[in-house]
Amino acid sequence: MVTLLLLAGLAMSPDVEPPPKYKVRIENHEIWIDTDGGPRRVTYDAAASYPIAVSQSGDKLAFAVPGGKSISEGSKPPMQVVIMSSAGQSLSKFSPEDPYFDSLEWIDEERIGVMTSGHANCIYRVVDSNTGRTLHEYWGGFDFLWSHDRQHVARRALGPITRTDDKGASFESDDLSSLSFDDEDKEAYPPEDPKTGRPYERILGYLTWSPDDKWISFPETENPSGDSYVVLVSPQGEVLRESLPVDTEYNAKIVWTDDTHFKISASKRTFYFVVENGKLREITAPALH
C-alpha cells in the first residue's frame, strides 16, 4: 500500500503538461532559474523556501517565505506566499488562510492552489494570486487534478475499505477509493451497492485527464476480488469500465495518445483501449490514425 507520505508528495503531481518555460530551484534560500544562457539568480534576500511553483507560461513564480512569527523549537513555522515575476519583480505577498501549507501549484496565470496535507485527506484552496483571497475551498482528497482547460478539478479521496488479513480476519483500512469533481460533495465514483447501501469497495489508481477533458481516467482494483479494471468517468457522471486480465501496480497510470485512444502498462505488459460510439473496448495494437 502506498504510504501517506508518498501520497502527500504525489498528491499535486500535474497531469501531462508542456514542460515549463524555466526550471527553478532554491539554493541557500535564493531562487535560481536555469535558462538557455545559463543559471540566473532571481532573489537576493535569502528568504525563499519550498514549496515553489512556476506558472504555465513560465513568467510567474509562487514560493514560500517565513511568516515572521516566533515559534517553539522543533515546530513547523508559519509561512507566507510570495508571487514574483521570473525577472525578479515582486508582484504580491500574502498569508494564506492556513499558514502551514505543504504545496503550491499554478492553476492558471491568476490562480494558485494552496494545499494543506492531512492524515487521510487534505484541504485545497484556490487562491487569487494578486490579492491572496480564497476563491474556493475543497475539503477531502489527496489528488486535485485540473482539466487542461482549467474548468474542472477531479479529486481522489481516501475512504474506509474492508480488508482481510492472512488469517481471514476482517479489518477497516484507509485506501484510495473515491472520486469527486469540483464543489460536489457527492462522490462521482464508485457507484452504490444496492445490497449494502454503501459505495462498492474499489481502490482507485492515479488520475489522468483525456486530452479533450471529456474523461478522467484511472486503473482500479476491486475489493475483495482483487480484479483489475480501467475506468473512465466524465464530469457529467457517465462511466465506462473495462476489465484488465492482470493485476495493476500501485503506480500504474493511463497514458492517452489522442482524444479516444489510451494505453496502460501493468505486470510488464501494455494494453491498448479505444473509446468508440460511446463504449470502451480493448484493441490488440495501437490504431493507425
Secondary structure, DSSP 8 states (H G I E B T S, - for coil): ---HHHHHHHTT---S----SSEEEEETTEEEEEETTEEEE---SS--EEEEEE-TTSSEEEEEEE-S----TTS---EEEEEEETTS-EEEEE--SSTT--EEEESSSSEEEEEE--SS--EEEEEETTT--EEEEEES-SEEEE-TTSS-EEEEEEEEEEEE-TTS-EEEEEEEEEEEETT--S--BS-B-TTTSSB--EEE---EE-TTSS-EEEEEEETTT--EEEEEE-TTS-EEEEEESS---TT---EESSSSEEEEEETTEEEEEEEETTEEEEESS----
